[in-house]
Amino acid sequence: MKLGVHLVNFDFPEGRAAIGPTLARVGTAAEAAGVANLSAMDHYFQLTGMGIGDGNAPMIEGYTTLGFLAAHTTTLELQLLVTGVTYRHPGLLAKIVSTLDV
């Protein structure tokens, strides 16, 4: 069985400045624990009414997050769960994903 982790909350007690260092530690820890994949969301704003946070909570851009995690991991499969088809022009999305793949 393979285990994956999905990142949904970026509202850390240390504040927004802690997002980058915390993500780096999460990626390193997930990799060390043998997690197969790590995924993030493709949302502009934090989901509300689902017990995750409120609309004012930090939500970081999904593909940029994957690029950041790629710089801090080597074996994890990185994923973006659901890409909103109305968020980006299809040509731009293709360029973003192909650049990330490199």
NORDABEL-V326637 format. One record per residue. RES is the residue in one letter. PHI is phi in degrees with one decimal (NA if undefined). Layout:
BEGIN
res=RES phi=PHI
res=RES phi=PHI
END
This chain:
BEGIN
res=M phi=NA
res=K phi=-104.9
res=L phi=-113.0
res=G phi=-123.0
res=V phi=-123.7
res=H phi=-114.2
res=L phi=-88.4
res=V phi=-128.5
res=N phi=-128.5
res=F phi=-119.7
res=D phi=-96.5
res=F phi=-91.2
res=P phi=-56.2
res=E phi=-78.4
res=G phi=96.0
res=R phi=-64.1
res=A phi=-65.0
res=A phi=-86.4
res=I phi=-59.9
res=G phi=-60.4
res=P phi=-59.6
res=T phi=-68.3
res=L phi=-59.9
res=A phi=-60.8
res=R phi=-66.3
res=V phi=-62.3
res=G phi=-60.6
res=T phi=-64.1
res=A phi=-66.9
res=A phi=-62.9
res=E phi=-64.0
res=A phi=-64.5
res=A phi=-83.0
res=G phi=86.4
res=V phi=-63.6
res=A phi=-81.3
res=N phi=-143.7
res=L phi=-128.6
res=S phi=-128.2
res=A phi=-129.9
res=M phi=-100.0
res=D phi=-111.8
res=H phi=-128.1
res=Y phi=-76.3
res=F phi=-127.2
res=Q phi=-62.9
res=L phi=-64.4
res=T phi=-114.1
res=G phi=73.9
res=M phi=-119.3
res=G phi=76.3
res=I phi=-94.8
res=G phi=174.9
res=D phi=-112.3
res=G phi=-63.9
res=N phi=-94.2
res=A phi=-70.4
res=P phi=-61.3
res=M phi=-137.6
res=I phi=-97.1
res=E phi=-68.2
res=G phi=-62.5
res=Y phi=-70.1
res=T phi=-65.0
res=T phi=-60.8
res=L phi=-63.3
res=G phi=-62.4
res=F phi=-62.3
res=L phi=-63.8
res=A phi=-62.3
res=A phi=-74.0
res=H phi=-113.9
res=T phi=-137.2
res=T phi=-131.5
res=T phi=-114.0
res=L phi=-68.3
res=E phi=-84.9
res=L phi=-100.7
res=Q phi=-137.2
res=L phi=-116.0
res=L phi=-81.2
res=V phi=63.5
res=T phi=-108.2
res=G phi=-65.5
res=V phi=-67.7
res=T phi=-97.2
res=Y phi=-75.9
res=R phi=-138.8
res=H phi=-61.8
res=P phi=-55.4
res=G phi=-65.7
res=L phi=-66.5
res=L phi=-61.0
res=A phi=-61.6
res=K phi=-67.6
res=I phi=-60.7
res=V phi=-68.7
res=S phi=-68.6
res=T phi=-66.5
res=L phi=-62.4
res=D phi=-64.2
res=V phi=-65.6
END
